[in-house]
Amino acid sequence: MKKSLYTKKIWGLKDYSIDDIVSNYVKAEKTYGLYSKSAPKIMPKIQLPNAPMSECDEVKEEKKTVVKREKLLAKKYEFLIHTIIKRVLNNDNGMAYLHSAILQNVFGKDYRKMLDNLFKMGILHSDGYYSLDEKTYGYYFAPNVRFTYTLRPSSYLSDYDAKLNKCLLPFQTKEEQDNKQRLENDYLYSRYNDSLKYLKLQYVDEAVSFVTSHVFPTDKSNEYYVRVIDRYMDGDFHITSIDDNKRIYSIATSTPRLLKPFLNIKYSLDVHNSHPLLFNSILMSYYNIPTSLMDKIYPIYEQIYTSNVESHNVRRFLRKILITNNIEEENIKSIPIDVLYYMYLTSMGLFWDVTIPKEMVDEKNLLRSDIKVLMFREVFYSKKLTARGKEYAKIFAKDFPNVYTVVLDSKRENRTKLANDMMKIESELFGKILVGLYAKKFKVISIHDAIVVLDVKQNEKCTEEVVKQVMTAVYRKYGLHPDISVDYYGKECMEKLMEQNRLLKDLITDYVLQLKGLAQEGDEDAISLLKKIGNGDYDFYIDKDGQLMLHPLHI
């Protein structure tokens, strides 16, 4: 079959034609004028969000002469709207940030009039905020504006594309320099970007089908998945930013979990209870525990774990077990038992399983992801130096009193220091892991606390055992012994997800129909639940017994 020449996606507005927009522009210029530097009072430069539209000025006595340039104006508008939509879709906060100098270079001196016309028509809004060298104006579309696209030849609007790319180059160069400066490792930066070039959406049709049929809790969730798929279709991936803790961000870190089976991922390796494990390094520093001692203790922890001893019994006999296994009592006498136990749980990957009592987990229908959120919010990343009013922090403080003391001490002078310190440690660890894997010529990337191995020819010898060895070796240099799990992807994983999605949709449809029937009979619980589901307060999932479960999104 002959390959289509129409490969370039040009975004536009579903309910507004370019001809209508141009016609409104010409009419506005003839009657009351649009923004001009010489007469700034004619129309506000920026239409603020949620503000009433400005009243038109009185008709001018002398109407402006409008040069017949509708065709040129139409092309400019087509490219302007396409550019704004693409930036809105590619930005997680739904904003398009555009420098005035770039707009003028690409669209000419009348670019402000073009924007002003879109403001006047109620199509576009601006945040109205500009800061020299820090932030340019941000633009976003009105809530009722819908997008669409058409496929055009690759050469379509290429002259404007070339202008825009040329203007963006200095900004992109500076952004790249800033990112490199933050990361402080040019080798890691270049190899990471090189690996990103191999990342792709492997199962395009299936991904689109999944997003089209999946029952999302909110429209915003659905829109986010659509935006991510569109970004994958555009290609040309690179590091988008590096934060002050040297965490690397890219399209991979923005990809939702449910879309990963549609990518060309071979497998990923994840560190269990990663951040609680990282806190062990802070505990080691606090209690002056040398790495050499932990290297002796961890094999004993593994023996205890493989012997299937119940966790609560481990706590009771842990110090005695260590001494029995040739750990000198003098070396551990100053380490509280709850600290030793905490290190055991985090090193064996058990922390999330035991940190909150099972009866509370069952009663509140908490998922593992909920437990993580609660512990991060109330313990590790909380800015408060007390457990008062925090149910889960109280549980943690009761079970791990000395660990909690170290948590609070780590935040006493700076409430965000602990969170930043842990993220810095994580970035340092994974930076070294990636460098080790890049030295072996593998194409891998990281998603914070996981290593993602791409399904490409260069990774034929990149087995999970090899990656585990590199990860473990780096962690152990810091006195940490991670429990690492492997998640496999590929066609089988994708097909399994698609089948689960079909089953989930059928179960949800039947369940909602039952609720609607009860609601019609006046059942108040059914009426209330339907309202909450409609508001996006609940998500659905299938439990291990194949039963449909409702899960509150706001815990």
C-alpha positions in Angstrom: 0.0 0.0 0.0 1.3 3.4 -1.0 2.4 5.5 2.0 0.3 8.6 2.6 1.9 12.0 1.8 -0.3 13.5 4.5 1.8 13.0 7.6 1.9 16.4 9.4 -0.7 16.9 12.0 -2.0 20.5 12.0 -4.1 21.5 15.0 -7.1 23.7 14.8 -10.3 24.7 16.5 -13.3 22.5 16.1 -16.0 25.2 16.3 -14.2 28.1 14.8 -13.0 28.3 11.2 -9.9 30.2 10.2 -12.1 32.2 7.7 -14.4 33.3 10.6 -11.5 34.4 12.7 -9.9 36.4 9.8 -13.3 37.9 9.0 -13.7 39.0 12.6 -10.2 40.5 12.6 -10.8 42.5 9.4 -14.2 43.7 10.8 -12.7 44.7 14.1 -10.0 46.7 12.4 -12.5 48.5 10.3 -14.9 49.3 13.1 -13.2 49.9 16.5 -9.6 48.8 16.0 -7.5 46.2 17.7 -4.5 46.6 19.9 -2.0 49.1 18.7 1.0 50.7 20.4 -0.1 54.2 19.6 -3.5 53.8 21.0 -3.3 51.3 23.9 -6.7 52.2 25.4 -8.6 50.9 22.4 -8.4 47.3 23.7 -6.7 45.8 26.7 -3.4 44.1 25.9 -4.5 41.0 27.9 -7.9 39.6 28.6 -7.6 38.2 32.1 -9.3 34.9 32.9 -12.8 35.0 34.4 -13.0 38.7 33.9 -15.8 40.4 32.0 -15.1 41.2 28.4 -14.3 44.9 27.7 -16.9 47.1 26.1 -16.0 48.2 22.6 -15.0 51.8 22.1 -17.1 54.1 20.1 -16.8 53.7 16.3 -13.9 55.8 15.1 -14.6 58.7 12.8 -11.8 57.7 10.6 -11.9 54.0 9.9 -8.6 52.2 9.3 -7.7 51.1 5.8 -7.4 47.4 5.8 -4.9 46.0 3.2 -6.4 43.0 1.5 -4.2 40.3 3.0 -6.8 37.8 4.1 -4.9 34.8 2.6 -1.7 35.7 4.3 -3.5 36.4 7.6 -5.3 33.0 7.3 -2.0 31.2 7.1 -0.6 33.2 10.0 -3.6 32.4 12.1 -3.5 28.7 11.1 0.1 28.4 12.3 -0.5 30.6 15.4 -3.4 28.5 16.6 -1.6 25.3 15.8 1.4 26.4 17.8 -0.6 27.5 20.8 -2.6 24.2 20.8 0.6 22.1 20.6 2.1 23.9 23.5 -1.0 23.6 25.6 -1.2 19.9 24.9 2.4 19.3 25.7 2.4 21.3 28.9 1.0 19.5 32.0 -0.7 22.7 33.3 -2.4 23.4 30.0 -0.6 26.6 29.3 1.3 27.9 26.3 4.2 30.2 27.1 5.3 32.4 24.2 7.9 35.1 24.1 6.8 38.4 22.5 10.0 38.7 20.5 9.5 35.3 19.0 5.8 36.1 18.1 6.9 39.3 16.4 9.7 37.6 14.4 7.3 34.8 13.2 4.1 36.7 12.7 5.1 40.3 12.2 4.3 43.4 14.1 0.6 42.7 14.0 0.9 39.6 16.2 -0.7 41.5 19.1 -3.7 42.3 17.0 -4.0 38.7 16.1 -4.0 37.7 19.8 -6.3 40.5 20.7 -8.8 39.3 18.2 -8.8 35.8 19.8 -9.2 37.4 23.2 -12.2 39.5 21.9 -13.8 36.4 20.4 -13.6 34.6 23.7 -11.4 31.9 22.3 -8.1 32.6 24.1 -7.1 33.9 27.5 -3.8 35.0 29.1 -2.5 34.7 32.7 -1.5 38.3 32.3 1.7 37.7 34.1 5.2 38.5 32.8 8.6 38.7 34.5 11.8 39.7 32.8 14.2 36.7 32.4 11.9 34.5 34.5 8.5 34.1 32.8 6.8 35.1 29.6 3.0 35.5 29.2 1.0 32.2 29.4 -1.9 31.6 27.1 -4.8 29.1 27.5 -8.1 28.4 25.7 -11.5 29.1 27.1 -13.1 26.0 28.7 -15.7 25.5 25.9 -13.0 25.5 23.1 -12.5 22.1 21.4 -9.5 21.0 19.3 -9.3 19.0 16.2 -6.6 18.3 13.6 -6.1 17.6 9.9 -3.2 15.7 8.3 -1.2 17.8 5.8 1.9 17.2 3.7 5.1 17.5 5.6 5.9 20.8 3.7 2.7 22.4 4.9 3.4 25.8 6.7 7.1 24.8 6.6 8.2 28.4 6.2 6.6 29.3 9.5 8.0 26.2 11.1 11.5 27.2 10.0 11.1 30.7 11.4 9.8 29.4 14.7 12.5 26.8 15.1 15.2 29.4 14.3 13.8 31.8 16.9 13.4 29.1 19.5 17.0 27.8 19.0 18.7 30.3 21.4 16.1 29.6 24.1 16.4 25.9 23.7 20.2 26.2 23.8 20.1 28.2 27.0 17.6 25.7 28.5 19.9 22.8 27.6 22.9 24.6 29.1 20.9 25.3 32.3 19.9 21.6 32.5 23.5 20.4 32.0 24.7 22.9 34.7 22.2 21.5 37.2 23.0 17.9 36.4 26.8 18.5 36.5 27.4 15.4 34.3 27.6 15.9 30.6 28.2 12.2 29.9 25.0 11.2 31.7 23.0 14.0 30.1 24.0 13.1 26.5 23.6 9.3 27.0 20.2 9.8 28.6 19.1 11.9 25.7 20.5 9.3 23.3 18.4 6.6 25.0 15.3 8.7 24.8 15.6 8.7 21.0 14.8 5.0 21.1 11.7 5.4 23.2 8.4 5.1 21.2 4.8 4.2 21.4 5.0 0.7 20.1 1.2 -0.1 20.0 -0.4 3.1 18.7 -3.8 1.7 17.6 -4.2 -0.2 20.8 -3.2 2.8 23.0 -5.8 4.9 21.2 -8.4 2.2 21.6 -7.6 1.9 25.3 -7.9 5.6 26.0 -11.1 5.8 24.0 -12.8 2.9 25.8 -11.3 3.3 29.4 -13.6 4.7 32.0 -11.7 7.6 33.5 -12.7 9.2 36.9 -12.7 12.7 35.3 -12.6 14.3 31.9 -9.3 15.9 32.8 -7.8 12.4 33.3 -8.9 11.4 29.9 -7.5 14.6 28.3 -4.2 14.0 30.0 -3.9 10.5 28.4 -4.8 12.0 25.0 -2.1 14.7 25.4 0.6 12.1 26.3 -0.3 9.9 23.3 -0.1 13.0 21.0 3.4 13.8 22.4 4.6 10.3 21.6 3.2 10.7 18.1 5.3 13.9 17.7 8.5 12.1 18.7 11.8 13.9 19.2 12.2 13.2 22.9 14.8 14.8 25.1 15.3 15.8 28.7 12.7 18.4 29.5 14.1 19.7 32.8 16.5 18.9 35.7 15.4 20.2 39.1 17.6 21.4 41.9 17.8 17.9 43.3 19.2 16.7 40.0 16.0 14.7 39.2 15.6 14.1 35.5 12.3 14.8 33.8 11.2 13.7 30.3 8.1 12.4 28.6 8.8 9.1 30.4 8.3 10.7 33.8 5.0 12.2 32.5 3.6 8.9 31.2 0.8 7.4 33.2 1.3 3.9 34.5 -1.5 2.5 32.3 0.1 3.7 29.1 3.5 2.1 29.8 2.4 -1.3 28.4 1.9 0.4 25.0 5.6 1.6 24.9 8.6 -0.3 23.6 9.6 -1.2 27.2 11.2 -4.6 27.7 11.1 -4.5 31.5 11.6 -2.1 34.4 13.4 -2.6 37.7 11.9 -0.9 40.7 13.2 -0.5 44.3 10.6 -1.4 46.8 9.7 1.3 49.4 12.5 3.4 47.8 12.3 6.6 49.9 11.8 4.9 53.3 14.9 2.8 52.3 16.8 6.0 51.5 16.1 7.3 54.9 18.3 4.5 56.2 21.3 6.5 55.1 20.2 9.4 57.3 19.7 7.0 60.2 23.2 5.6 59.7 24.6 9.1 59.8 22.5 10.0 62.9 23.6 6.9 64.9 27.1 6.7 63.5 26.5 3.3 61.9 29.4 2.4 59.5 28.7 0.8 56.1 30.9 -2.1 57.1 28.6 -3.0 60.0 25.5 -2.8 57.8 27.2 -5.1 55.3 27.4 -7.7 58.1 23.8 -7.1 59.3 22.0 -7.3 55.9 22.9 -11.0 55.2 21.3 -11.8 58.6 18.2 -9.8 57.6 17.9 -11.9 54.5 18.2 -15.1 56.5 15.4 -14.0 58.8 13.3 -13.0 55.8 13.7 -16.3 54.0 12.9 -18.3 57.2 9.3 -16.8 57.0 9.3 -15.4 60.5 6.3 -13.1 61.1 7.3 -9.5 61.1 6.1 -8.7 64.6 8.1 -11.6 66.0 11.2 -10.3 64.2 11.0 -7.1 66.1 10.9 -9.0 69.5 14.0 -11.1 68.9 16.0 -9.0 66.3 18.8 -7.8 68.6 19.2 -11.2 70.0 19.3 -12.8 66.6 22.0 -10.3 65.4 24.2 -11.0 68.5 23.7 -14.8 68.0 25.0 -14.4 64.4 28.3 -12.8 65.5 27.3 -9.1 65.5 29.1 -7.8 68.5 26.7 -6.4 71.1 28.9 -3.3 71.6 28.4 -2.4 68.0 24.6 -2.3 68.1 23.9 -1.4 71.8 23.4 2.3 70.9 21.0 1.5 68.0 17.4 1.4 69.2 15.4 -1.7 68.3 12.8 0.2 66.3 15.6 1.6 64.1 17.0 -1.9 63.5 13.5 -3.1 62.8 12.8 -0.2 60.4 16.0 -1.0 58.5 15.0 -4.6 58.3 11.5 -3.8 56.9 12.8 -1.3 54.3 15.7 -3.5 53.2 13.4 -6.5 52.7 10.8 -4.4 50.9 8.2 -5.0 53.6 7.7 -1.5 54.9 4.4 -0.6 53.1 2.9 -4.0 54.0 3.2 -3.5 57.8 3.4 0.2 58.4 -0.4 0.6 58.8 -2.4 -2.1 60.7 -4.1 -4.6 58.4 -7.5 -4.0 60.0 -7.3 -0.3 59.3 -6.2 -1.0 55.7 -9.2 -3.3 55.2 -11.7 -1.0 57.0 -10.7 2.0 54.9 -10.1 0.1 51.7 -6.6 1.5 51.4 -4.4 0.5 48.4 -0.6 0.4 48.6 -0.5 3.6 46.7 -2.7 5.2 49.4 -0.4 4.1 52.1 2.5 5.7 50.3 0.7 9.0 49.9 -0.4 9.0 53.5 3.1 8.3 54.9 4.8 10.8 52.6 2.1 13.4 53.4 2.0 13.0 57.2 5.5 11.7 58.0 8.5 12.2 55.6 7.3 15.2 53.7 5.1 16.9 56.2 6.2 20.4 57.2 4.7 20.1 60.7 7.0 19.1 63.6 4.3 17.2 65.4 2.0 14.2 64.9 -1.0 16.2 66.3 -4.0 15.8 64.1 -2.3 13.3 61.8 -3.7 9.8 62.3 -1.0 7.9 60.3 1.9 9.9 61.7 0.7 8.9 65.2 0.8 5.2 64.1 4.3 5.7 62.7 5.5 7.5 65.8 4.1 4.8 68.1 5.7 1.9 66.1 9.0 3.7 65.3 9.5 6.4 68.0 13.2 6.9 67.5 13.0 6.8 63.7 10.3 9.5 64.0 12.5 11.6 66.2 15.2 11.5 63.5 12.5 12.5 60.9 11.6 15.5 63.0 15.2 16.5 63.8 16.0 16.4 60.0 13.3 19.0 59.4 13.8 21.2 62.4 15.8 23.9 60.8 14.3 23.6 57.4 10.9 22.0 56.9 11.7 20.9 53.3 15.3 19.7 53.9 14.4 16.1 54.5 12.4 15.7 51.3 15.1 17.4 49.3 17.9 15.4 50.9 16.2 12.1 50.1 15.5 13.1 46.5 19.2 14.2 46.1 20.4 10.8 47.4 18.0 9.1 45.0 19.3 11.2 42.1 22.9 10.5 43.0 22.3 6.8 43.2 20.4 6.5 39.9 22.8 8.8 38.1 25.6 6.3 39.0 23.5 3.4 38.0 22.7 4.9 34.6 26.4 5.7 34.0 27.3 2.1 34.8 24.7 0.8 32.4 25.7 3.3 29.7 29.3 2.1 30.0 27.9 -1.2 28.8 26.3 0.5 25.7 22.7 -0.2 26.9 19.7 2.0 26.0 18.0 2.7 29.4 16.3 5.5 31.1 15.1 6.2 34.7 11.8 7.1 36.1 13.0 8.4 39.5 13.3 5.2 41.5 13.1 2.7 38.6 15.3 1.7 35.7 13.5 1.2 32.4 15.1 -1.1 29.8 13.9 -0.4 26.2 13.1 -3.2 23.8 15.8 -2.5 21.2 18.6 -4.5 19.6 21.2 -2.7 21.7 19.7 -4.3 24.8 19.9 -7.9 23.8 22.5 -8.6 26.5 20.9 -6.2 29.0 19.3 -8.9 31.3 17.5 -8.1 34.5 20.3 -9.9 36.4 22.9 -7.5 34.9 20.8 -4.4 35.8 20.2 -5.8 39.3 23.9 -6.3 39.8 24.7 -2.7 38.8 21.8 -1.3 41.0 22.8 -3.4 44.0 26.5 -2.5 43.8 25.7 1.3 43.7 23.3 1.1 46.6 25.7 -1.0 48.8 28.4 1.6 48.5 26.0 3.8 50.4 25.3 1.1 53.0 21.9 0.4 51.5 20.6 -3.0 50.4 17.6 -2.6 48.1 14.9 -5.1 47.4 14.4 -4.9 43.6 11.4 -6.1 41.7 11.1 -6.6 37.9 8.0 -5.7 35.9 7.8 -7.2 32.4 6.2 -5.5 29.4 5.7 -6.4 25.8 2.8 -7.6 23.7 1.5 -10.1 26.2 1.4 -7.4 28.9 -0.4 -5.0 26.6 -3.0 -7.6 25.6 -3.7 -8.5 29.2 -4.3 -4.8 30.1 -6.7 -4.5 27.1 -8.6 -7.5 28.3 -8.8 -6.2 31.8 -10.0 -2.9 30.5 -12.8 -4.6 28.6 -13.9 -6.5 31.6 -13.7 -3.4 33.8 -15.8 -1.4 31.5 -18.5 -4.2 31.4 -18.5 -4.4 35.2 -18.7 -0.6 35.6 -21.6 -0.4 33.1 -23.6 -3.1 35.0 -22.9 -1.5 38.4 -23.9 2.0 37.3 -27.1 0.7 35.8 -27.9 -1.0 39.1 -27.2 2.2 41.0 -29.4 4.2 38.6 -32.2 1.7 39.1 -31.9 2.0 42.9 -31.8 5.8 42.6 -35.0 5.9 40.6 -36.6 4.0 43.5 -35.4 6.7 45.9 -32.4 5.0 47.5 -30.5 7.9 49.0 -27.2 5.9 49.2 -27.4 5.1 45.5 -28.2 8.8 44.7 -25.3 10.0 46.8 -22.8 7.5 45.3 -23.9 8.3 41.7 -23.2 11.9 42.4 -19.8 11.2 43.8 -18.9 9.0 40.9 -20.0 11.7 38.5 -17.8 14.3 40.4 -14.8 12.1 39.9 -14.5 11.3 43.6 -14.1 7.5 43.0 -12.1 5.3 40.6 -12.8 1.7 39.8 -10.5 -1.4 39.9 -10.8 -5.2 39.9 -9.5 -6.9 43.0 -7.7 -10.2 43.1 -11.0 -12.1 43.3 -12.3 -10.5 40.1 -14.7 -8.2 41.9 -15.4 -4.6 41.0 -14.1 -2.2 43.7 -14.7 1.5 44.2 -11.7 3.5 45.4 -11.9 7.0 46.8 -9.5 9.3 45.0 -9.2 11.9 47.8 -7.9 10.1 50.9 
